[in-house]
Amino acid sequence: MHGEAIVEEARRILAMAEQCGKLPPHKAPPDTPVAEIIERMRPPASINGDAGSVSWYADWLARWAFFFMPDSTVRLKAIDLALDKQVKNEVIKPVSCSFGKRPSPRSVG
């Protein structure tokens, strides 16, 4: 769905911010749980299929990824793994197929 576009845009946001020296100077306290970091960065809207939505969620991912993983090497590797997982989830989906199955006697009639 939008997962791949969101991850790719988050990578771009982080790369540009790092290249331009615009990453925030502060970090999350080391004892802050990742769930709390994610929640604090959560956007108020849901994905609705438009480009603005992808950008908003990408910004959210970039922000919490930065605060949770300030080391760029670790962060980029984690985002790459997330993208790989997202792509695999989109490509390999279980398919339910009833072709060739006979209806049960109770369902006929």
N, CA, C and O of each residue as an XYZ file, in Angstrom:
436
protein
N       0.827     -1.178      0.000
C       0.000      0.000      0.000
C       0.874      1.245      0.000
O       1.483      1.565     -1.021
N       0.948      1.949      1.113
C       1.730      3.175      1.195
C       3.047      2.953      1.929
O       3.886      3.852      1.979
N       3.234      1.784      2.488
C       4.407      1.522      3.324
C       5.725      1.812      2.641
O       6.590      2.474      3.214
N       5.889      1.325      1.425
C       7.151      1.521      0.722
C       7.396      3.005      0.446
O       8.514      3.490      0.620
N       6.377      3.716      0.024
C       6.516      5.151     -0.250
C       6.855      5.921      1.026
O       7.662      6.850      0.997
N       6.243      5.536      2.141
C       6.508      6.198      3.422
C       7.950      5.976      3.850
O       8.631      6.923      4.244
N       8.424      4.739      3.776
C       9.796      4.431      4.185
C      10.799      5.139      3.283
O      11.776      5.706      3.772
N      10.572      5.114      1.988
C      11.485      5.798      1.056
C      11.524      7.303      1.320
O      12.597      7.907      1.301
N      10.372      7.905      1.564
C      10.326      9.341      1.843
C      11.001      9.664      3.172
O      11.680     10.686      3.281
N      10.829      8.818      4.180
C      11.492      9.027      5.470
C      13.007      8.973      5.306
O      13.725      9.772      5.906
N      13.491      8.041      4.503
C      14.934      7.964      4.232
C      15.427      9.246      3.577
O      16.488      9.763      3.927
N      14.653      9.755      2.627
C      15.035     10.987      1.931
C      15.057     12.169      2.898
O      15.991     12.971      2.876
N      14.037     12.282      3.744
C      13.963     13.367      4.726
C      15.186     13.339      5.637
O      15.820     14.370      5.863
N      15.512     12.163      6.156
C      16.657     12.039      7.060
C      17.977     12.346      6.357
O      18.837     13.024      6.920
N      18.141     11.850      5.132
C      19.388     12.091      4.386
C      19.576     13.580      4.108
O      20.673     14.115      4.270
N      18.496     14.246      3.688
C      18.588     15.680      3.393
C      18.873     16.486      4.656
O      19.696     17.401      4.640
N      18.194     16.147      5.747
C      18.410     16.867      7.009
C      19.843     16.679      7.496
O      20.465     17.621      7.986
N      20.359     15.475      7.364
C      21.728     15.207      7.797
C      22.726     15.937      6.904
O      23.687     16.533      7.390
N      22.491     15.887      5.608
C      23.382     16.541      4.649
C      23.410     18.062      4.853
O      24.457     18.692      4.700
N      22.277     18.637      5.194
C      22.182     20.100      5.373
C      22.458     20.537      6.812
O      22.404     21.727      7.121
N      22.752     19.574      7.691
C      23.012     19.911      9.089
C      21.770     20.382      9.834
O      21.862     21.217     10.735
N      20.614     19.852      9.463
C      19.354     20.300     10.065
C      18.721     19.278     11.003
O      17.553     19.415     11.367
N      19.477     18.257     11.397
C      18.929     17.315     12.376
C      18.855     18.016     13.729
O      19.712     18.843     14.039
N      17.855     17.702     14.531
C      17.730     18.362     15.841
C      18.979     18.129     16.700
O      19.576     17.053     16.656
N      19.365     19.138     17.475
C      20.555     18.999     18.320
C      20.306     18.161     19.570
O      21.259     17.708     20.205
N      19.054     17.949     19.930
C      18.745     17.196     21.143
C      18.288     15.783     20.802
O      17.842     15.516     19.686
N      18.400     14.904     21.753
C      18.006     13.502     21.599
C      17.003     13.163     22.697
O      16.876     13.892     23.681
N      16.307     12.070     22.522
C      15.406     11.588     23.573
C      16.259     11.079     24.732
O      17.336     10.528     24.508
N      15.796     11.254     25.958
C      16.536     10.688     27.090
C      16.722      9.184     26.891
O      15.818      8.517     26.388
N      17.869      8.643     27.275
C      18.168      7.228     27.001
C      17.171      6.238     27.600
O      17.047      5.122     27.096
N      16.474      6.609     28.639
C      15.528      5.673     29.259
C      14.100      5.820     28.717
O      13.177      5.201     29.246
N      13.911      6.628     27.674
C      12.580      6.814     27.096
C      12.208      5.586     26.266
O      12.935      5.235     25.336
N      11.094      4.928     26.580
C      10.678      3.762     25.792
C      10.336      4.174     24.357
O       9.801      5.257     24.123
N      10.649      3.300     23.412
C      10.384      3.613     22.003
C       8.903      3.883     21.767
O       8.563      4.746     20.958
N       8.026      3.178     22.442
C       6.582      3.405     22.272
C       6.209      4.837     22.649
O       5.341      5.441     22.018
N       6.854      5.373     23.663
C       6.580      6.752     24.067
C       7.103      7.734     23.016
O       6.439      8.726     22.716
N       8.267      7.472     22.465
C       8.814      8.324     21.402
C       7.873      8.322     20.207
O       7.542      9.378     19.667
N       7.444      7.139     19.796
C       6.537      7.028     18.651
C       5.238      7.769     18.930
O       4.756      8.517     18.078
N       4.670      7.571     20.105
C       3.403      8.212     20.452
C       3.528      9.735     20.450
O       2.628     10.429     19.975
N       4.617     10.250     20.967
C       4.799     11.703     21.011
C       4.920     12.305     19.613
O       4.597     13.476     19.411
N       5.380     11.516     18.659
C       5.566     12.000     17.297
C       4.381     11.666     16.373
O       4.411     12.012     15.192
N       3.359     11.011     16.887
C       2.230     10.552     16.065
C       1.442     11.713     15.464
O       1.068     12.651     16.169
N       1.194     11.644     14.158
C       0.377     12.688     13.537
C      -1.093     12.491     13.891
O      -1.509     11.377     14.209
N      -1.878     13.559     13.840
C      -3.288     13.447     14.213
C      -4.189     12.887     13.121
O      -5.373     12.664     13.372
N      -3.667     12.651     11.908
C      -4.501     12.190     10.790
C      -4.195     10.737     10.450
O      -3.191     10.177     10.890
N      -5.077     10.142      9.660
C      -4.838      8.776      9.205
C      -4.478      8.786      7.723
O      -4.698      9.777      7.028
N      -3.927      7.681      7.252
C      -3.580      7.579      5.835
C      -4.870      7.551      5.030
O      -5.772      6.758      5.304
N      -4.946      8.421      4.039
C      -6.149      8.449      3.206
C      -5.826      8.344      1.722
O      -6.704      8.544      0.882
N      -4.587      8.035      1.392
C      -4.246      7.781      0.007
C      -3.681      8.950     -0.764
O      -3.259      8.769     -1.907
N      -3.652     10.151     -0.190
C      -3.092     11.266     -0.945
C      -1.615     11.463     -0.623
O      -1.120     10.943      0.378
N      -0.912     12.212     -1.467
C       0.522     12.417     -1.294
C       0.839     13.110      0.022
O       1.869     12.825      0.633
N      -0.024     14.013      0.471
C       0.189     14.682      1.747
C       0.209     13.706      2.901
O       0.974     13.868      3.851
N      -0.627     12.700      2.817
C      -0.681     11.684      3.856
C       0.630     10.895      3.911
O       1.160     10.645      4.994
N       1.144     10.509      2.761
C       2.419      9.790      2.711
C       3.515     10.664      3.305
O       4.333     10.186      4.090
N       3.535     11.935      2.937
C       4.546     12.857      3.452
C       4.441     13.011      4.968
O       5.451     13.043      5.671
N       3.212     13.106      5.457
C       3.003     13.284      6.899
C       3.515     12.071      7.679
O       4.208     12.224      8.685
N       3.176     10.877      7.215
C       3.630      9.671      7.903
C       5.135      9.456      7.742
O       5.789      8.938      8.647
N       5.679      9.850      6.604
C       7.130      9.758      6.404
C       7.853     10.688      7.365
O       8.890     10.331      7.924
N       7.309     11.869      7.552
C       7.900     12.812      8.502
C       7.854     12.232      9.909
O       8.815     12.354     10.669
N       6.734     11.601     10.254
C       6.587     10.966     11.571
C       7.627      9.871     11.740
O       8.294      9.809     12.773
N       7.776      9.002     10.738
C       8.768      7.932     10.802
C      10.176      8.512     10.932
O      10.970      8.039     11.745
N      10.482      9.522     10.142
C      11.816     10.132     10.194
C      12.086     10.708     11.579
O      13.179     10.543     12.122
N      11.103     11.377     12.145
C      11.299     11.996     13.465
C      11.511     10.966     14.560
O      12.473     11.063     15.322
N      10.617      9.968     14.649
C      10.799      9.024     15.757
C      12.010      8.143     15.532
O      12.673      7.747     16.490
N      12.314      7.825     14.266
C      13.526      7.037     13.995
C      14.770      7.808     14.425
O      15.696      7.228     14.992
N      14.796      9.115     14.158
C      15.939      9.927     14.570
C      16.076      9.942     16.086
O      17.169      9.728     16.610
N      14.983     10.191     16.793
C      15.068     10.282     18.251
C      15.328      8.934     18.906
O      15.953      8.875     19.965
N      14.861      7.852     18.297
C      15.098      6.525     18.862
C      16.479      5.997     18.491
O      17.116      5.303     19.283
N      16.943      6.329     17.277
C      18.232      5.829     16.778
C      19.057      7.004     16.245
O      19.109      7.216     15.034
N      19.699      7.763     17.124
C      20.443      8.934     16.666
C      21.647      8.598     15.780
O      22.104      9.455     15.024
N      22.159      7.387     15.857
C      23.279      6.982     15.001
C      22.754      6.716     13.590
O      21.917      5.835     13.394
N      23.246      7.476     12.605
C      22.699      7.383     11.245
C      22.908      6.013     10.612
O      22.051      5.552      9.857
N      24.025      5.351     10.900
C      24.268      4.025     10.327
C      23.240      3.023     10.836
O      22.674      2.256     10.057
N      23.004      3.031     12.125
C      22.017      2.132     12.733
C      20.623      2.459     12.208
O      19.857      1.563     11.852
N      20.302      3.749     12.163
C      18.979      4.191     11.715
C      18.709      3.781     10.272
O      17.639      3.254      9.969
N      19.671      4.018      9.379
C      19.471      3.667      7.971
C      19.349      2.156      7.781
O      18.550      1.697      6.965
N      20.130      1.386      8.525
C      20.032     -0.074      8.443
C      18.651     -0.534      8.918
O      18.039     -1.407      8.304
N      18.168      0.053     10.006
C      16.846     -0.313     10.521
C      15.746      0.057      9.522
O      14.805     -0.709      9.316
N      15.869      1.219      8.913
C      14.868      1.632      7.926
C      14.926      0.731      6.697
O      13.886      0.385      6.136
N      16.135      0.343      6.272
C      16.270     -0.604      5.159
C      15.586     -1.927      5.487
O      14.887     -2.496      4.649
N      15.791     -2.415      6.715
C      15.147     -3.667      7.127
C      13.627     -3.516      7.134
O      12.909     -4.431      6.731
N      13.144     -2.376      7.586
C      11.699     -2.127      7.583
C      11.156     -2.121      6.160
O      10.086     -2.669      5.895
N      11.892     -1.505      5.254
C      11.463     -1.468      3.859
C      11.447     -2.874      3.264
O      10.496     -3.249      2.578
N      12.501     -3.652      3.526
C      12.536     -5.029      3.032
C      11.352     -5.829      3.548
O      10.724     -6.577      2.799
N      11.053     -5.667      4.826
C       9.924     -6.390      5.416
C       8.607     -5.938      4.791
O       7.742     -6.765      4.504
N       8.452     -4.640      4.581
C       7.227     -4.111      3.974
C       7.051     -4.656      2.568
O       5.952     -5.069      2.198
N       8.113     -4.662      1.785
C       8.038     -5.159      0.410
C       7.671     -6.634      0.406
O       6.835     -7.063     -0.390
N       8.289     -7.416      1.287
C       7.964     -8.844      1.363
C       6.509     -9.048      1.761
O       5.843     -9.935      1.227
N       6.010     -8.244      2.686
C       4.613     -8.363      3.114
C       3.654     -8.021      1.998
O       2.568     -8.595      1.919
N       4.037     -7.089      1.127
C       3.164     -6.719      0.025
C       3.218     -7.727     -1.115
O       2.220     -7.935     -1.805
N       4.374     -8.355     -1.319
C       4.549     -9.295     -2.426
C       4.011    -10.673     -2.065
O       3.352    -11.317     -2.881
N       4.287    -11.124     -0.851
C       3.905    -12.467     -0.437
C       2.709    -12.374      0.499
O       2.859    -12.209      1.710
N       1.535    -12.481     -0.076
C       0.316    -12.470      0.724
C      -0.399    -13.795      0.513
O      -0.487    -14.289     -0.611
N      -0.903    -14.363      1.586
C      -1.627    -15.619      1.425
C      -2.872    -15.416      0.565
O      -3.585    -14.420      0.691
N      -3.104    -16.369     -0.292
C      -4.259    -16.295     -1.185
C      -5.214    -17.413     -0.820
O      -4.821    -18.575     -0.717
N      -6.457    -17.054     -0.628
C      -7.484    -18.040     -0.351
C      -8.170    -18.362     -1.669
O      -8.722    -17.480     -2.327
N      -8.130    -19.611     -2.038
C      -8.704    -19.997     -3.324
C      -9.672    -21.153     -3.114
O      -9.322    -22.177     -2.528
N     -10.879    -20.974     -3.595
C     -11.867    -22.043     -3.458
C     -12.106    -22.746     -4.786
O     -13.012    -23.573     -4.892
N     -11.308    -22.430     -5.797
C     -11.456    -23.031     -7.110
C     -11.309    -24.548     -7.004
O     -10.360    -25.043     -6.395
N     -12.220    -25.258     -7.578
C     -12.122    -26.714     -7.602
C     -12.743    -27.386     -6.389
O     -12.863    -28.611     -6.359
N     -13.140    -26.609     -5.386
C     -13.772    -27.207     -4.210
C     -15.252    -27.352     -4.468
O     -15.895    -26.462     -5.024
N     -15.776    -28.476     -4.061
C     -17.216    -28.711     -4.210
C     -17.945    -28.116     -3.011
O     -17.465    -28.208     -1.881
N     -19.095    -27.511     -3.253
C     -19.870    -26.973     -2.108
C     -20.350    -28.117     -1.223
O     -20.637    -29.219     -1.690
N     -20.424    -27.826      0.034
C     -20.935    -28.847      0.952
C     -22.436    -29.004      0.707
O     -23.090    -28.061      0.262
N     -22.983    -30.178      0.990
C     -24.413    -30.411      0.745
C     -25.299    -29.413      1.479
O     -26.387    -29.088      1.004
N     -24.845    -28.919      2.637
C     -25.667    -27.967      3.405
C     -25.699    -26.595      2.737
O     -26.654    -25.842      2.927
N     -24.654    -26.253      1.943
C     -24.618    -24.917      1.347
C     -25.345    -24.867      0.010
O     -25.536    -23.783     -0.541
N     -25.754    -26.012     -0.522
C     -26.477    -26.036     -1.799
C     -27.965    -26.007     -1.507
O     -28.462    -26.681     -0.605
N     -28.653    -25.210     -2.294
C     -30.071    -25.317     -2.153
C     -30.746    -24.177     -1.663
O     -31.968    -24.199     -1.517
